[in-house]
Amino acid sequence: MKIEGRYSFFSGPELVWARLLETEVLAGCIPGCREFQAVAEDVFQVEINAGFGAIIGTFSGTIKVIERDAPRSFRMVVEGKGPAGGLTGDVLLTFHDVGGATEIELSGDAQATGILARLGQRLMAPASKVMIDKFFDCLREEVDAP
């Protein structure tokens, strides 16, 4: 499943970059986040309540930030498991300076296993898009708040 999107911020790339990588901001903006903690530099253990179609459950896994090129880009590698299967994802986030404001471009892939895989892209893609949009709406409030 492809993951793509563009998200705009009034603030500059340096501030958006810094806030996006703050543990408290990540924990507060991930939809359904129950637990979030750094276990190593750029490695986080996470537990979230999530729903994909009729499947709702608690997923636990890791988020790794790799290939940092501040404040231009980094990759996030996500792995998680829950009662309905597992998810893995690899997403490149690219930060564009747009006249002092920022546009983040997402590009990547996600794969599901178990029952989640059987749901197929028909249900997974829209549910994932909703979660990603909620995350970036929250991040926008954290970054661009007066």
N, C-alpha and C positions, 0 to 999 in steps of 0.2 A: 504494500500500500504506500503510495506517495504521500509525503507530507510537504505542503507548500503554503506559504503565506507571506504577507507584508504587513508590518505594523509600524505606525508613525507615532513619533513623540515630539513635543515642542523643545525638549531639552537636547543638549549636544551629546554626541557619541560617548565622550568620556564619562559623563554622569550616568547615562543609561547603562553603559557597560558595568560601571562600578556597582550600581544598585541591583542589576540583574544577578550579580554574583554574590550578593550578601545573603548569608544563610537565613536570616530572619525574613527577608523579602521573598526568597524562594519558598520558604515554608508557608508564609502567609498567602501567597498567590497561587500555589498549586491547588486546584479544585479538589476538595475532599481530603486534603492532607491531614492525617492523624498524628504522624510522627515524622520528624526530619532531623537528621543529625549528621554532622561531618564526621567521617571515620578515618579520613586521611586528607592530605591536600588535594582539593578538587574531586573528592569522592564522597558521596552522600548516601546514607541509608534512608530509605523513605517507605512510609506505609500510607496508603490512601484508600478511601472508599470510592469506588468508581462503578459506573454502570454503562454497559454497552448493549443497547437494545433491552431485552428482558433479563439479561444477566447482570446482576448487581453483586458486588462482593468487595472484600478487602484484598488489596494487592500489596505485596512487599517486594522491594527490590533496591537497585542502586542506580544512581545518576553519576556519571563521570564526565568531567569537563576536560577536554583534551585539545591539543593543537591551538593553544592560545596565541593570538596575534593582536594584542591590545592596541587601540580599541577598535580594531577592524573586523575580527572574526574569531570564532571558536566552534568546536564541535561538542555536542552532547551525545553521550552514548547511554541509553537507558535499557535496563533489563528488569523485568518484574514477573512475579508469579502470583496466581490467585486460584480460587477454587474452580474457575472455569478455564484455566489454561495459563499461558504465559504470553508476554509481549517483549519484543526487543525493538529498539529503534536507534537510528544514527542520524542526527540532524546537524547541518551546518547553519550557524547563525552568522550573517554578514551584516555589519553596521555601516550604513551609508550616511555621510554628512550631507545634509540637504539645506544649505544656507544657514548653518548653525543649529538646525533641528536634526533629528535622526529618523532614519527608516531602517528597520530590521527586516531582513529577508531570510526566510526559513526555506531550507531545501533538504529533503532527506527521505528515508524509507523506514517503514515499520513492518514487522512480521508478527503474526500471532500463531499460537499453537493451541491444541485442545479444542474445546467447544468454541472459543473465540474465533479460531481459524475457520470453523464451519459456518459461522455467521457470515463470513465473507466481507468483502469490501463494501457491499451494499449497506450494511449497518455500522461497520467499524469506522469507515471514513467520516460520516457525519458526526458520530459521537466524539471522535478524536478532534475534529475541527471545533466543536463546541467547547471542549476542554481547553484547547490551545487558545481560542479566542478569549475565554474567561481569564486565563492566566495573563495574557497580554493586556486585557482591560484593567486588571488589578495592578499590573506593573506600571501601566500608564498613570494610574492614580497615585502610586507611590513615588514616581519620578517627577511627574509634572504638577503635583499639588503645590499650590502657592505657599 
